[in-house]
Amino acid sequence: MTTLLKKLEEDLNIELLKFVIGKQIFCEYSDNILDYRNAILVTITKGDQVNSQAIHGQYEDKIAEITTKFESLGCEVEIFTNIKTK
């Protein structure tokens, strides 16, 4: 059962990543066109407000900076990556 739930959660995150990329199109840090196969989804939640942003995989080092910044403001930060390691 747990495996099924993890698979469903991963599938949902991939669809959310595709949706966010479709709206955002360009990476905020590189101005490169985003692709769900090499992007990172950052979801920031505070109370009832939820904001998701996609970042190009080459800017993975920005994740710690973003996480620290928003957690210091009392937000919950969730990271999802669809990048497959070889």
Secondary structure, 3 states (H helix, E strand, C coil): CHHHHHHHHHHHHHHHHHHHHHHHCECCCCCCECCHHHEEEEEEEECCEEEEEEEEHHHCCHHHHHHHHHHHCCCEEEEEECCCCC
